[in-house]
Amino acid sequence: MVFRIPAAKGVRSIRLPTENDLRRLAEANYFELSDDELSVFMALMPQLFSPYELLEQMPLPYEPLKYRDRDSGYRPSREEDPFNAVVRRFSLKGAGSGILAGKRVGLKNNVCVAGTPMNCGSMVLEGYIPETDATVVTRLLDAGAEIVANLNVENFALSGSGDTSTHGPVLNPRNPEYLAGGSSSGSGAALFYDFIDITIGGDQGGSIRIPASFCGVVGLKPTFGLVPYTGIFGVDHTIDHAGPMARSVADVALTLEAIAGKDPLDPRQGEVPVQSYTESLDRDIKGLRIGVLAEGFGLAASEPDVDVAVRKAAEAFKGLGAQVTEISIPIHRETRAVHFPIFAEGTAALLRSNGMGYHWEGLYNPGLVETFGKFRRAQANDFPPTAKLVLLIGTYMSEHYHGRMYAKAQNLRRLVRAGYDRALEQVDVLALPTTPMKALKYEPDLDLMGLITHAWAPAGINTAPFNDSGHPAISIPCGMSKGLPVGMMLVTRRFDDATLLRVAHAFEQGVNWETL
């Protein structure tokens, strides 16, 4: 168990609703209360609320934190953190040995670390201090890692650009006139610091792979459910992914080996078959079939040099012994009709339920739920424009279409998944541009329209489909153009992340991507 409750601060009493409360709540639920109903309901309230009083007095089960030696840390200076990638530096050391011994890890600032502030890049959660260690944190520490930083993240992780965090924009280490990408912006840029070896990002539509592509590092969105999301602030339970980022495929594979596997506290997971991700790295890829996904190129947002670089990189697999052919998956260009309704309505519903959601069994975080609920009501104007838009659209669709569009989009995910599954019977790995463009220019004086356009630029048009399908996808740097990296995304069958890492490692070891 990863949940810890602090010492009791006194038992609070549950306030009973007043007559005015009941009339207001009835109106919010589209019915009226007769005088007789109101009188009877009010008389029943003390009896009906007695379970809540009893619940409030019951202590939660908890286990002491496994790793208790923690420091409060500090916000680094701009001289120490020139890319604005780090929110807080601290030291949390794990086991004395393990596969990650000596590795220093930074966490996206939506990952709970007990005693360390976490605000998911937003003023709405400013001052919140988790009482949990996320499952991935415990697993990293068990494997011998040292957690050294919380990393900057786009405001509520609702942007792919890199310039919406309340802590300021994250600049691209390759060229600070450009942005690092998001929403795991700090997780990409911080890999250029010598005090961080590995980072953890989150991905609901490309938020690991976009900054990996923009910054020229390796970023893996594992198979859906392979890495537990317990203790991480999410967007929609059906598209939430967490995964490793690093300067090398080997470090990504090593980290995945440490954090993958079943967590009974995560409702996102079903059966979770794991593999030896490091042992397969050095196997050659002779005879493997690489399918260059035609629909991933020539998009309205595609930069020609990106398309050229990724095709050239894919052809380089021939020199490593693989077969390379072009393959077509027409549904790839239609998946935005599935992804955005899930993203918008799912996110809005989660935010309206104080970041918790209902109807799932697993580990809830009462402290985060209460904090977010209080702050959401008191500081709703501090939501970023992206969150306001999502709340407006998601609420409108829910009120006017009663969840039908969300339900339809969820059902259509099976067709999306089947389309990729069929293609992955013909080839072993798909290859396409991670993002159709290189990093976005940092423009500090953007107006509101420009800020939203940046935030929701079509950087995720190739990445988001694999959040819907659940297939593992990795971004690896495959070229440089105009001083900026180009990312190539590789995709393979669900729960065969080992093959994906093996192919990515073969490319990394066999091709000099910076001069390709």
C-alpha positions as CSV (number, residue, x, y, z in Angstrom):
1,M,0.0,0.0,0.0
2,V,1.3,3.5,-0.8
3,F,-1.2,5.7,1.1
4,R,-0.2,7.5,4.4
5,I,-2.6,9.5,6.6
6,P,-1.1,12.1,9.0
7,A,-2.0,12.2,12.6
8,A,-5.6,13.1,13.3
9,K,-6.4,16.8,13.6
10,G,-9.7,16.4,15.4
11,V,-12.9,14.9,14.1
12,R,-15.1,17.2,12.0
13,S,-18.8,17.2,12.0
14,I,-20.7,16.7,8.8
15,R,-23.0,19.7,8.1
16,L,-26.6,18.7,7.3
17,P,-28.2,20.3,4.3
18,T,-30.7,23.2,4.9
19,E,-34.1,23.6,3.2
20,N,-32.5,26.1,0.9
21,D,-29.7,23.5,0.0
22,L,-32.3,20.9,-0.9
23,R,-34.3,23.3,-3.1
24,R,-31.1,24.4,-4.9
25,L,-30.0,20.9,-5.4
26,A,-33.4,19.8,-6.7
27,E,-33.2,22.6,-9.3
28,A,-29.7,21.5,-10.3
29,N,-31.1,18.0,-10.8
30,Y,-34.1,19.3,-12.9
31,F,-36.9,18.5,-10.5
32,E,-39.1,20.4,-7.9
33,L,-39.7,19.6,-4.3
34,S,-43.3,19.8,-2.9
35,D,-43.7,21.3,0.6
36,D,-44.6,17.8,1.8
37,E,-41.4,16.3,0.2
38,L,-39.3,19.0,1.7
39,S,-40.7,18.5,5.2
40,V,-40.3,14.7,5.1
41,F,-36.8,14.9,3.5
42,M,-35.6,17.4,6.1
43,A,-36.9,15.1,9.0
44,L,-34.9,12.2,7.5
45,M,-31.6,14.0,7.1
46,P,-30.2,13.3,10.6
47,Q,-30.8,9.6,10.2
48,L,-29.6,9.4,6.6
49,F,-26.4,11.4,7.4
50,S,-25.5,9.3,10.4
51,P,-23.3,7.0,8.3
52,Y,-21.3,10.0,7.1
53,E,-20.7,11.0,10.7
54,L,-19.5,7.5,11.5
55,L,-17.3,7.5,8.4
56,E,-15.7,10.8,9.3
57,Q,-14.6,9.3,12.6
58,M,-13.2,6.1,11.2
59,P,-9.4,6.2,10.6
60,L,-8.1,5.1,7.2
61,P,-5.8,2.1,7.1
62,Y,-2.2,3.1,6.3
63,E,1.3,1.9,6.3
64,P,4.2,4.1,7.2
65,L,6.2,5.5,4.3
66,K,8.8,3.0,3.2
67,Y,11.4,5.7,2.6
68,R,11.1,8.4,5.3
69,D,14.4,10.4,4.9
70,R,13.1,13.3,2.9
71,D,14.1,16.9,2.6
72,S,11.9,19.8,1.7
73,G,14.0,20.9,-1.3
74,Y,14.2,24.2,-3.0
75,R,13.3,26.0,-6.2
76,P,16.5,26.3,-8.3
77,S,17.7,29.6,-9.6
78,R,17.6,30.4,-13.3
79,E,21.3,30.0,-13.4
80,E,21.0,26.5,-12.1
81,D,17.9,25.8,-14.3
82,P,18.3,27.8,-17.5
83,F,15.5,26.0,-19.3
84,N,13.0,26.4,-16.5
85,A,12.5,22.6,-16.4
86,V,12.6,22.1,-12.6
87,V,10.0,23.1,-10.1
88,R,11.8,21.8,-7.0
89,R,15.1,20.0,-6.3
90,F,15.3,17.6,-3.4
91,S,16.7,14.2,-2.5
92,L,14.7,11.1,-1.8
93,K,17.0,8.0,-1.7
94,G,15.7,4.5,-2.2
95,A,17.2,1.1,-1.6
96,G,20.9,0.7,-1.4
97,S,21.0,-1.6,-4.4
98,G,18.9,-2.5,-7.4
99,I,18.8,-2.1,-11.2
100,L,18.5,1.7,-10.9
101,A,21.2,2.1,-8.3
102,G,23.1,5.3,-9.0
103,K,20.3,6.6,-11.3
104,R,18.8,10.1,-10.5
105,V,15.2,10.5,-11.5
106,G,13.0,13.6,-12.0
107,L,9.3,13.4,-11.9
108,K,6.6,15.3,-13.8
109,N,4.9,17.5,-11.3
110,N,1.6,15.6,-11.4
111,V,3.3,12.6,-9.7
112,C,2.6,12.5,-5.9
113,V,5.6,12.4,-3.6
114,A,4.7,12.6,0.1
115,G,5.8,15.8,1.7
116,T,6.7,17.5,-1.6
117,P,4.5,20.2,-3.2
118,M,2.6,19.1,-6.3
119,N,0.4,21.5,-8.3
120,C,0.3,20.0,-11.8
121,G,1.6,23.3,-13.3
122,S,-1.5,25.2,-12.0
123,M,-2.3,27.9,-9.5
124,V,-5.5,26.1,-8.7
125,L,-3.5,23.5,-6.8
126,E,-0.8,25.8,-5.5
127,G,0.2,24.8,-2.0
128,Y,-1.0,21.2,-2.1
129,I,1.4,18.7,-0.5
130,P,0.6,15.1,-1.2
131,E,0.4,12.5,1.6
132,T,1.0,9.7,-1.0
133,D,3.9,8.3,-2.8
134,A,2.7,7.2,-6.3
135,T,3.2,3.5,-7.0
136,V,5.9,4.4,-9.6
137,V,7.8,6.4,-7.0
138,T,7.9,3.4,-4.6
139,R,9.0,1.1,-7.4
140,L,11.8,3.5,-8.5
141,L,13.0,3.7,-4.9
142,D,12.8,0.0,-4.5
143,A,15.0,-0.4,-7.6
144,G,17.7,1.8,-6.0
145,A,17.0,5.1,-7.7
146,E,17.3,8.5,-6.1
147,I,14.4,10.9,-6.8
148,V,16.0,14.4,-7.2
149,A,13.4,16.8,-8.7
150,N,9.8,17.7,-9.5
151,L,9.7,18.9,-13.1
152,N,7.7,21.6,-14.8
153,V,4.5,20.5,-16.5
154,E,1.9,22.3,-18.7
155,N,-1.0,23.8,-16.8
156,F,-3.1,20.8,-15.7
157,A,-1.3,18.9,-18.5
158,L,-3.6,20.3,-21.1
159,S,-1.1,21.6,-23.6
160,G,1.5,20.2,-26.0
161,S,3.4,23.4,-26.5
162,G,5.5,24.1,-23.4
163,D,4.4,27.6,-22.5
164,T,1.3,27.4,-20.3
165,S,2.7,26.3,-16.9
166,T,2.1,28.7,-14.0
167,H,5.8,28.3,-13.4
168,G,6.6,29.8,-16.8
169,P,7.6,28.3,-20.2
170,V,10.0,25.4,-20.6
171,L,12.7,26.3,-23.1
172,N,14.1,23.9,-25.6
173,P,17.7,22.8,-24.7
174,R,18.6,22.5,-28.4
175,N,17.7,26.1,-29.0
176,P,16.1,28.2,-26.1
177,E,14.3,30.4,-28.7
178,Y,12.0,27.4,-29.1
179,L,9.8,25.5,-26.6
180,A,10.3,22.1,-25.1
181,G,6.9,20.7,-26.0
182,G,4.4,19.3,-23.5
183,S,2.7,18.4,-21.4
184,S,5.8,16.7,-19.9
185,S,7.8,19.7,-20.8
186,G,10.2,19.6,-17.9
187,S,10.6,15.9,-18.3
188,G,12.1,16.4,-21.7
189,A,14.3,19.5,-21.0
190,A,15.6,18.4,-17.7
191,L,17.5,15.4,-19.4
192,F,20.0,18.0,-20.5
193,Y,21.1,18.6,-16.9
194,D,24.0,16.6,-15.4
195,F,22.1,15.9,-12.2
196,I,19.2,14.0,-13.9
197,D,19.5,10.7,-15.7
198,I,15.9,9.6,-16.2
199,T,12.5,11.3,-16.0
200,I,9.0,10.1,-15.7
201,G,6.3,11.7,-17.9
202,G,2.6,11.3,-18.4
203,D,0.8,10.9,-21.7
204,Q,-2.9,11.2,-22.6
205,G,-2.4,12.4,-26.2
206,G,1.3,12.5,-26.8
207,S,2.6,14.3,-23.7
208,I,5.7,12.1,-23.3
209,R,6.4,11.7,-27.0
210,I,5.9,15.4,-28.1
211,P,8.6,16.8,-25.8
212,A,10.8,13.8,-26.6
213,S,10.5,14.7,-30.3
214,F,11.0,18.4,-29.8
215,C,14.0,18.0,-27.5
216,G,15.7,15.1,-29.2
217,V,15.4,12.5,-26.4
218,V,13.8,9.1,-26.0
219,G,10.3,8.9,-24.6
220,L,8.1,5.8,-24.2
221,K,4.4,5.6,-23.9
222,P,4.1,2.0,-22.7
223,T,1.2,-0.3,-23.5
224,F,-1.9,1.0,-21.8
225,G,-2.0,-0.4,-18.2
226,L,1.5,-1.7,-18.2
227,V,2.7,1.0,-15.8
228,P,0.4,1.8,-12.9
229,Y,-1.0,5.3,-12.7
230,T,-1.8,5.2,-9.0
231,G,-1.0,8.5,-7.3
232,I,-0.7,10.5,-10.5
233,F,-3.1,13.3,-11.4
234,G,-4.8,12.2,-14.6
235,V,-7.2,13.3,-17.3
236,D,-9.4,10.4,-18.2
237,H,-8.8,6.9,-16.7
238,T,-9.1,5.3,-20.2
239,I,-6.2,7.2,-21.8
240,D,-3.9,7.9,-18.8
241,H,-0.4,6.6,-19.4
242,A,2.9,7.1,-17.4
243,G,6.3,6.2,-18.8
244,P,10.0,6.8,-18.8
245,M,12.1,9.4,-20.7
246,A,15.9,9.3,-21.0
247,R,18.9,10.1,-23.2
248,S,19.1,6.5,-24.2
249,V,16.8,3.6,-25.1
250,A,18.8,1.4,-22.6
251,D,17.9,3.7,-19.7
252,V,14.2,3.8,-20.8
253,A,14.2,0.0,-20.9
254,L,15.8,-0.3,-17.5
255,T,13.3,2.1,-16.0
256,L,10.4,0.3,-17.5
257,E,11.7,-3.0,-16.0
258,A,11.5,-1.3,-12.6
259,I,8.1,0.3,-12.8
260,A,6.0,-2.0,-15.0
261,G,3.6,-4.6,-13.6
262,K,0.3,-5.2,-11.8
263,D,-0.8,-2.8,-9.1
264,P,-4.1,-3.9,-7.4
265,L,-4.8,-0.3,-6.6
266,D,-5.0,0.9,-10.2
267,P,-8.4,0.3,-11.9
268,R,-6.8,1.1,-15.3
269,Q,-5.0,-2.3,-15.3
270,G,-6.3,-5.7,-16.3
271,E,-3.9,-8.5,-16.8
272,V,-0.4,-7.1,-17.1
273,P,2.1,-9.4,-18.8
274,V,5.6,-8.1,-18.4
275,Q,8.8,-8.9,-20.3
276,S,12.5,-8.6,-19.7
277,Y,12.9,-5.3,-21.4
278,T,16.7,-5.0,-21.1
279,E,17.6,-8.6,-22.0
280,S,16.1,-8.2,-25.5
281,L,17.9,-5.0,-26.4
282,D,21.0,-6.5,-27.9
283,R,19.2,-9.0,-30.1
284,D,19.5,-8.1,-33.8
285,I,16.5,-7.1,-35.8
286,K,17.3,-9.0,-39.0
287,G,14.1,-10.1,-40.7
288,L,11.8,-7.8,-38.7
289,R,9.3,-6.0,-40.8
290,I,9.1,-2.2,-40.5
291,G,5.9,-0.7,-41.9
292,V,6.2,3.0,-42.8
293,L,2.7,4.4,-42.1
294,A,1.6,6.4,-45.1
295,E,-1.1,8.3,-43.2
296,G,1.4,9.7,-40.8
297,F,3.0,11.8,-43.5
298,G,1.8,14.7,-45.7
299,L,-0.6,16.1,-43.1
300,A,-1.8,19.7,-43.3
301,A,0.6,20.5,-40.4
302,S,3.5,18.5,-41.8
303,E,6.8,20.3,-42.3
304,P,8.4,18.8,-45.4
305,D,11.8,18.4,-43.8
306,V,10.3,16.3,-41.0
307,D,8.7,13.9,-43.5
308,V,11.9,13.6,-45.4
309,A,14.0,13.0,-42.3
310,V,11.7,10.3,-40.9
311,R,11.5,8.5,-44.3
312,K,15.2,8.5,-44.5
313,A,15.5,7.2,-41.0
314,A,13.1,4.4,-41.7
315,E,15.1,3.4,-44.8
316,A,18.1,3.1,-42.5
317,F,16.6,0.0,-40.9
318,K,17.4,-1.9,-44.1
319,G,21.1,-1.5,-43.3
320,L,20.3,-3.1,-39.9
321,G,18.8,-6.2,-41.6
322,A,15.1,-5.3,-41.3
323,Q,12.6,-5.3,-44.1
324,V,11.0,-1.9,-44.8
325,T,7.7,-1.4,-46.7
326,E,5.0,1.2,-46.8
327,I,1.7,0.4,-45.2
328,S,-1.7,2.1,-45.1
329,I,-4.1,2.4,-42.2
330,P,-6.8,4.7,-43.3
331,I,-8.5,5.0,-39.9
332,H,-5.3,6.7,-38.6
333,R,-6.4,10.1,-40.0
334,E,-9.9,9.7,-38.6
335,T,-9.0,9.1,-35.0
336,R,-9.4,12.7,-33.9
337,A,-13.1,12.1,-34.2
338,V,-12.7,9.5,-31.4
339,H,-9.9,11.1,-29.3
340,F,-11.2,14.7,-28.8
341,P,-14.7,13.7,-27.5
342,I,-13.1,11.3,-25.0
343,F,-10.5,13.9,-24.0
344,A,-12.9,16.8,-23.7
345,E,-15.9,15.1,-21.9
346,G,-13.7,12.8,-19.9
347,T,-11.5,15.6,-18.6
348,A,-14.4,17.9,-17.9
349,A,-16.1,15.1,-15.9
350,L,-12.9,14.4,-14.0
351,L,-12.4,18.1,-13.1
352,R,-16.0,18.5,-12.1
353,S,-15.6,15.5,-9.7
354,N,-12.5,17.2,-8.2
355,G,-10.0,15.1,-10.1
356,M,-11.4,11.8,-8.7
357,G,-14.1,10.3,-10.8
358,Y,-16.5,7.7,-9.5
359,H,-17.4,4.0,-10.0
360,W,-13.9,2.6,-9.9
361,E,-12.2,0.4,-7.2
362,G,-8.6,1.3,-6.3
363,L,-6.7,3.8,-4.2
364,Y,-8.4,7.1,-3.8
365,N,-6.6,10.2,-2.6
366,P,-9.0,12.0,-0.2
367,G,-6.6,14.8,0.5
368,L,-6.1,15.7,-3.2
369,V,-9.8,15.4,-3.9
370,E,-10.7,17.8,-1.1
371,T,-7.9,20.3,-1.9
372,F,-8.8,20.4,-5.5
373,G,-12.5,20.7,-4.8
374,K,-12.0,23.7,-2.4
375,F,-9.5,25.4,-4.7
376,R,-11.6,24.7,-7.8
377,R,-14.5,26.7,-6.3
378,A,-12.5,29.4,-4.8
379,Q,-10.0,29.9,-7.6
380,A,-11.8,28.8,-10.7
381,N,-10.7,31.9,-12.5
382,D,-7.1,30.6,-12.2
383,F,-7.8,27.8,-14.5
384,P,-5.8,28.2,-17.8
385,P,-7.8,29.0,-20.9
386,T,-7.3,25.4,-22.1
387,A,-9.0,24.0,-18.9
388,K,-11.8,26.5,-19.2
389,L,-12.4,25.5,-22.8
390,V,-12.4,21.8,-21.9
391,L,-14.8,22.4,-19.1
392,L,-17.2,24.4,-21.3
393,I,-17.1,21.9,-24.2
394,G,-17.3,18.8,-22.0
395,T,-20.1,20.2,-19.9
396,Y,-22.1,21.4,-22.9
397,M,-21.8,18.1,-24.6
398,S,-22.8,16.3,-21.5
399,E,-25.9,18.6,-20.9
400,H,-27.1,18.6,-24.5
401,Y,-26.1,15.2,-25.7
402,H,-26.2,13.4,-22.4
403,G,-23.0,11.5,-22.8
404,R,-24.0,9.9,-26.0
405,M,-21.0,11.2,-28.0
406,Y,-18.5,10.1,-25.3
407,A,-20.1,6.7,-25.2
408,K,-20.0,6.4,-29.0
409,A,-16.3,7.5,-29.1
410,Q,-15.4,4.9,-26.5
411,N,-17.2,2.2,-28.5
412,L,-15.4,3.2,-31.7
413,R,-12.0,2.8,-30.0
414,R,-12.4,-0.9,-30.7
415,L,-12.4,-0.2,-34.4
416,V,-9.3,2.1,-34.1
417,R,-7.5,-0.6,-32.1
418,A,-8.5,-3.3,-34.6
419,G,-7.2,-1.2,-37.5
420,Y,-3.7,-1.1,-36.0
421,D,-3.9,-4.7,-34.9
422,R,-4.6,-5.8,-38.5
423,A,-1.7,-3.8,-39.8
424,L,0.6,-5.3,-37.1
425,E,-0.2,-8.7,-38.4
426,Q,1.5,-7.7,-41.7
427,V,4.4,-5.9,-40.1
428,D,6.2,-6.0,-36.7
429,V,6.6,-2.3,-36.2
430,L,5.1,0.9,-37.5
431,A,7.2,3.9,-38.2
432,L,6.0,7.5,-38.7
433,P,6.8,11.1,-37.6
434,T,6.2,11.6,-33.9
435,T,5.2,15.2,-34.5
436,P,4.6,16.5,-38.0
437,M,6.6,19.6,-37.1
438,K,9.7,20.5,-35.2
439,A,9.7,22.5,-31.9
440,L,7.4,25.5,-31.7
441,K,8.9,29.0,-31.5
442,Y,8.8,30.6,-28.1
443,E,6.7,33.8,-28.4
444,P,6.4,35.5,-25.0
445,D,3.8,38.1,-26.2
446,L,1.2,35.8,-27.6
447,D,-2.4,36.9,-27.2
448,L,-5.1,34.6,-25.9
449,M,-5.9,33.1,-29.4
450,G,-2.2,32.6,-30.0
451,L,-1.7,30.9,-26.7
452,I,-4.5,28.4,-27.2
453,T,-3.4,27.8,-30.8
454,H,0.1,27.0,-29.6
455,A,-1.2,24.8,-26.8
456,W,-3.4,22.8,-29.1
457,A,-1.2,22.9,-32.2
458,P,-1.6,19.6,-34.1
459,A,1.6,18.3,-32.6
460,G,-0.3,15.3,-31.2
461,I,-2.1,14.3,-34.4
462,N,0.1,11.2,-34.9
463,T,0.6,10.5,-31.2
464,A,-3.0,10.6,-29.8
465,P,-4.4,7.7,-31.8
466,F,-2.2,5.3,-29.8
467,N,-3.5,6.6,-26.5
468,D,-6.9,5.5,-27.9
469,S,-5.7,2.2,-29.2
470,G,-3.4,1.4,-26.2
471,H,-0.5,0.3,-28.4
472,P,3.0,1.0,-27.1
473,A,4.8,3.9,-28.9
474,I,8.2,5.3,-28.5
475,S,9.8,8.5,-29.9
476,I,13.4,8.5,-30.8
477,P,15.5,11.3,-32.3
478,C,16.2,10.5,-36.0
479,G,17.6,13.6,-37.5
480,M,18.4,17.3,-37.2
481,S,17.0,20.1,-39.4
482,K,17.6,23.8,-39.0
483,G,19.2,23.1,-35.6
484,L,16.2,21.3,-34.2
485,P,15.6,17.6,-33.7
486,V,13.2,15.4,-35.6
487,G,11.4,12.6,-33.8
488,M,10.5,9.2,-35.3
489,M,7.7,7.2,-33.6
490,L,7.8,3.4,-33.5
491,V,4.7,1.4,-32.6
492,T,4.2,-2.3,-32.1
493,R,1.7,-4.8,-30.7
494,R,0.2,-4.3,-27.2
495,F,2.3,-5.7,-24.4
496,D,5.2,-6.3,-26.7
497,D,7.1,-3.3,-25.5
498,A,10.3,-5.4,-25.5
499,T,10.3,-5.6,-29.3
500,L,9.7,-1.9,-29.5
501,L,12.6,-1.1,-27.3
502,R,14.8,-3.6,-29.2
503,V,14.1,-1.9,-32.6
504,A,14.6,1.6,-31.1
505,H,17.9,0.5,-29.5
506,A,19.1,-1.1,-32.8
507,F,18.5,2.2,-34.6
508,E,20.2,4.2,-31.8
509,Q,23.3,2.0,-31.8
510,G,23.5,1.6,-35.6
511,V,22.7,5.0,-36.9
512,N,24.2,8.4,-36.2
513,W,20.9,10.3,-36.2
514,E,22.5,13.8,-35.8
515,T,24.3,13.4,-39.1
516,L,21.8,11.2,-40.9
